[in-house]
Amino acid sequence: MPLTIRLSSGNRDDISEAIPTIEATKVPRVDKGAAKTRPIRVVADKGYDSKKFRYYIASRGIKHTIPKRTYKESKPKVGRLNVFL
């Protein structure tokens, strides 16, 4: 069951809508009371792997499961000389 739905143009990246979507989310309660304004956990794909988004989620006390992109963790190839000028 989706908690929040946001529409945007097809040529926008998903990460630009991630924070507004989290802010608009209202989690209904089973018992009486107002809806919660933050989820307990966010599960997202590699497209949402950014420092800004991870920091935002952590600052709101939300746990997350977001796999890291592999190119961010790439190591220099063995046997190649790396020269920085």
Secondary structure by P-SEA (a helix, b strand, c coil): cccbbbbbccccccccaaaaaaaabbbbbcccccccccccbbbbccccccaaaaaaaaaabbbbbbbccccccccccccbbbbcc
